Amino acid sequence: MNAAVAPPVPEELDAFRRDRTYLGADHHRNERRIWIVTGICVVTLAAQLVGGALFKSVALTAGGLHMSAHVAALLTAAAAYAFARRHAADPRFSFGVGKVGYLAGFANAVVLAITALAIATESVERLIHPEAVRYDGALPLAAAGLAVNLLCIVVLRPARRKGHTHDRDGDLNISAAHLHLSADAMVSVLTIAAMALGAALHWDWTDPAAGLAGAILVGRFAWNLARRASATLLDVNPSSALTEEVRARLQVDGAEVVDLHVWRLGPGHHAAVAVVAGLHVDVARLRQALAVIPELSHVTIEVATPGATHQP
């Protein structure tokens, strides 16, 4: 009796990460840094609120309330890292959870935009109805806030990517938190300069003028961050150079790429779905040609008969 012959196992079309884990290379390190900075801001927030209550200082209380915006933004970023780490292998997410950080980045962009609007509204109000500024109490507070921001900026500084890469955004989650604090630091510098000038020349309008300039700066940061995050969330082609490199590597031995889609899955991870037409297409060879692209983590190749109409 002849032994039953097992049916051939169809070659998988998917490559290259079978675990569907598309987290950034520095995910765990960035999560730790976010929690460290969150702790620094929470301690500063508590000190300012307690100091404001003990010394009856409105300026300290206002500084604490402002710091609460930083804490909220950092907690959003930290929650995104924790969620992505815990659900990295969850099969419910077809293409992993690498985009959670971009969602947090978009949320932080919204917070920045609201902050810019609030600063602009208050600044315009103060320009129309000037009020005397207590420079003796405000200047030390602004300087202390700037010092805390600079410390946090150093801790959150995004790591430099080595070698050639098509992923210019990297880990947008930590970049968003870093940008949030950087924007506030720039506003603090403008504020300190304006208050120093106002104190020297007795000009009350310099403080709200600096606030308005800072609001414009923060608003621009918010727009750029929202644009970058939404591009990933909406699967905008992340890199025309990467797309053309994938196309060039697939068009060998007479094969023709009739349809190609490239999108970002997470920090440093991209996916490509391609339809290739040709008489003698070697899928294994095509996969091998694409495997040299480090940012390409998921590939699906469909082979079509030459002349056939493909419906994307």
C-alpha positions in Angstrom: 0.0 0.0 0.0 1.3 3.3 -1.0 1.6 5.9 1.8 -0.7 8.9 1.5 1.1 11.8 0.0 0.6 15.0 2.0 -0.7 17.9 0.0 1.9 20.6 -0.7 2.0 23.4 1.8 1.2 26.7 0.0 4.0 29.2 0.3 3.2 32.1 2.6 2.7 35.4 0.9 3.4 37.4 4.0 6.8 38.4 5.3 8.8 39.4 7.3 7.5 39.6 10.8 5.2 36.7 11.6 4.6 37.9 15.2 3.0 41.1 13.8 4.9 43.2 16.4 5.6 46.6 15.0 6.8 48.5 17.9 9.8 50.9 17.7 13.3 49.7 18.5 13.5 52.0 21.5 10.0 51.4 22.7 10.9 50.2 26.2 13.6 52.8 26.7 11.3 55.6 25.6 8.5 54.4 27.9 10.9 54.5 30.8 12.0 58.0 29.9 8.4 59.2 29.6 7.7 57.9 33.2 10.8 59.6 34.6 9.8 63.0 33.1 6.2 62.4 34.3 7.5 61.9 37.8 9.5 65.2 37.6 6.5 67.1 36.4 4.2 65.6 39.1 6.6 66.6 41.8 6.9 70.1 40.4 3.1 70.3 40.1 2.6 69.3 43.7 5.3 71.8 44.9 3.7 74.7 43.0 0.2 73.9 44.2 1.2 73.4 47.8 3.4 76.5 47.7 0.5 78.5 46.2 -1.8 77.5 49.0 0.7 78.1 51.8 2.0 81.4 50.5 -1.3 82.6 49.0 0.5 83.0 45.6 -1.7 83.2 42.6 1.4 82.9 40.4 2.5 79.6 41.9 -1.0 78.2 41.6 -1.1 79.3 38.0 2.2 77.7 37.4 0.9 74.5 38.9 -2.2 74.5 36.7 0.0 75.1 33.7 2.3 72.1 34.7 -0.9 70.0 34.9 -1.2 70.3 31.1 2.3 68.8 30.8 1.4 65.9 33.1 -1.7 65.2 31.1 0.3 65.1 27.8 3.0 62.9 29.4 0.4 60.5 30.9 -1.2 60.2 27.4 2.2 59.3 25.9 2.9 56.8 28.8 -0.5 55.2 28.4 0.1 54.7 24.7 3.5 53.0 25.4 1.9 50.8 28.0 -1.1 49.8 25.9 1.1 49.0 22.9 3.5 46.9 25.0 0.7 44.9 26.6 -1.3 44.3 23.3 1.7 43.9 21.0 0.7 40.2 20.4 -3.1 40.7 20.5 -4.5 39.0 17.4 -7.4 41.4 17.3 -5.2 44.1 15.8 -4.6 42.9 12.2 -1.5 45.1 11.7 -0.3 45.3 15.3 -0.5 48.3 17.7 2.4 50.3 16.3 0.1 53.2 15.5 -1.1 53.8 19.1 1.8 56.2 19.6 0.7 58.3 16.6 -2.8 58.5 18.1 -1.3 59.8 21.3 0.8 62.2 19.3 -2.3 63.5 17.6 -4.0 63.9 21.0 -1.0 65.9 22.2 -1.2 68.1 19.1 -4.8 68.9 20.0 -3.7 69.8 23.6 -1.0 72.1 22.1 -3.6 73.8 19.9 -6.0 74.4 22.8 -3.0 75.7 24.8 -2.1 78.1 22.0 -5.7 79.3 21.8 -5.9 79.9 25.5 -2.6 81.8 25.6 -3.6 83.9 22.6 -7.0 84.8 24.1 -5.4 85.8 27.4 -2.7 87.8 25.7 -5.1 89.7 23.5 -7.3 90.5 26.6 -4.2 91.8 28.4 -3.2 93.9 25.5 -6.6 95.5 25.4 -6.8 95.9 29.2 -3.2 96.1 30.5 -2.5 95.0 34.0 0.5 95.7 36.2 2.9 92.7 36.3 4.6 91.7 39.6 8.0 91.1 38.1 9.7 90.3 41.4 7.5 87.2 41.8 6.9 86.3 38.2 10.5 86.2 37.0 11.8 83.6 39.5 8.7 81.4 38.8 9.3 81.6 35.0 13.0 80.8 35.4 12.2 77.8 37.6 9.6 76.6 35.1 12.2 76.9 32.3 14.8 75.0 34.3 12.3 72.1 34.8 11.4 72.1 31.1 15.0 72.1 30.0 15.7 69.1 32.3 12.8 67.2 30.8 13.8 68.1 27.3 17.2 66.6 27.8 15.7 63.4 29.2 13.2 63.1 26.4 15.6 63.9 23.6 14.8 61.5 20.7 17.6 59.1 19.8 19.4 59.7 16.5 18.7 57.1 13.9 21.9 55.5 12.5 22.4 54.9 8.8 20.0 55.5 5.9 16.3 55.3 6.7 13.1 56.1 5.0 11.3 56.7 8.3 11.9 60.4 9.0 9.3 60.6 11.9 10.7 57.8 14.0 8.8 57.3 17.3 6.4 60.2 17.0 5.0 59.5 20.5 8.1 60.6 22.3 8.8 63.3 19.7 5.3 64.7 20.5 6.1 64.9 24.2 9.5 66.4 23.5 7.9 68.9 21.2 5.3 69.8 23.8 8.0 70.6 26.4 10.2 72.4 23.8 7.3 74.6 22.8 6.7 75.6 26.4 10.4 76.2 26.9 10.5 78.6 24.0 7.4 80.4 25.3 9.2 80.6 28.7 12.3 82.2 27.1 10.1 84.8 25.3 8.2 85.4 28.6 11.4 85.9 30.6 12.9 88.2 28.0 9.7 90.3 27.8 9.4 90.5 31.6 13.0 91.6 32.0 12.4 94.3 29.3 9.2 95.3 30.9 10.7 95.6 34.4 13.6 97.7 33.0 11.5 100.0 30.9 8.2 99.8 32.8 6.3 98.5 29.8 3.3 96.4 30.7 2.6 95.5 27.1 5.7 93.4 26.6 4.4 90.5 28.7 1.2 89.9 26.7 3.0 90.6 23.4 5.4 87.8 24.2 2.5 85.6 25.1 0.9 86.3 21.7 4.1 85.5 19.9 4.4 82.3 22.0 0.8 81.3 21.1 1.6 81.6 17.4 4.8 79.5 17.9 2.9 76.8 19.8 0.1 76.8 17.3 2.6 76.2 14.5 4.1 73.3 16.5 0.6 71.9 17.0 -0.2 72.1 13.3 3.0 70.3 12.2 2.5 67.6 14.8 -1.1 67.0 13.9 -0.2 66.8 10.2 2.5 64.2 10.8 0.4 62.1 13.1 -2.7 62.2 10.9 -0.7 61.2 7.9 0.2 57.9 9.6 -3.3 57.3 11.0 -4.8 57.8 7.5 -2.2 55.6 5.8 -0.7 58.3 3.7 2.3 57.0 1.7 5.2 57.7 4.2 8.0 57.8 1.6 8.0 58.1 -2.1 11.6 57.0 -2.1 10.7 53.8 -0.2 7.9 53.1 -2.7 10.1 53.5 -5.7 12.8 51.3 -4.1 10.2 48.6 -3.5 8.9 48.9 -7.1 12.4 48.8 -8.6 13.3 45.6 -6.6 10.1 43.9 -7.8 10.5 44.7 -11.4 13.1 42.0 -12.4 13.2 39.3 -15.0 10.4 40.9 -17.0 8.0 41.2 -14.0 5.8 44.3 -13.9 4.3 45.9 -10.8 0.7 46.7 -11.7 -0.4 47.8 -8.2 1.6 48.8 -5.1 0.6 50.2 -1.7 3.1 51.2 1.0 2.1 52.5 4.4 3.5 52.8 8.0 2.8 50.2 10.6 4.7 51.8 13.5 8.1 53.4 14.3 10.6 52.0 11.8 8.1 49.5 10.3 6.3 49.7 7.0 4.1 47.4 5.0 3.8 46.8 1.3 1.1 45.0 -0.8 2.1 44.5 -4.4 0.5 42.9 -7.5 3.2 41.7 -9.9 2.4 40.4 -13.4 4.8 38.2 -15.3 5.2 34.7 -17.0 7.8 33.3 -14.7 7.6 35.2 -11.4 9.6 33.7 -8.5 7.9 35.0 -5.4 10.6 33.7 -3.1 13.2 35.7 -5.1 11.1 38.8 -4.9 10.8 38.5 -1.2 14.5 38.0 -0.9 15.1 41.2 -2.9 12.8 43.1 -0.5 14.3 41.6 2.6 17.3 43.9 2.4 15.1 47.0 3.1 15.3 47.2 6.9 12.1 49.3 7.4 10.0 46.9 5.4 8.4 44.6 8.0 5.3 43.2 6.2 5.0 42.2 2.6 2.2 40.6 0.6 2.8 39.7 -3.1 0.1 38.7 -5.5 1.1 37.2 -8.9 -1.3 38.1 -11.7 -1.4 36.7 -15.3 0.1 39.2 -17.8 -2.7 41.0 -19.7 -5.3 40.2 -17.0 -7.2 43.2 -15.6 -6.5 43.8 -11.9 -9.2 45.3 -9.7 -7.4 47.0 -6.8 
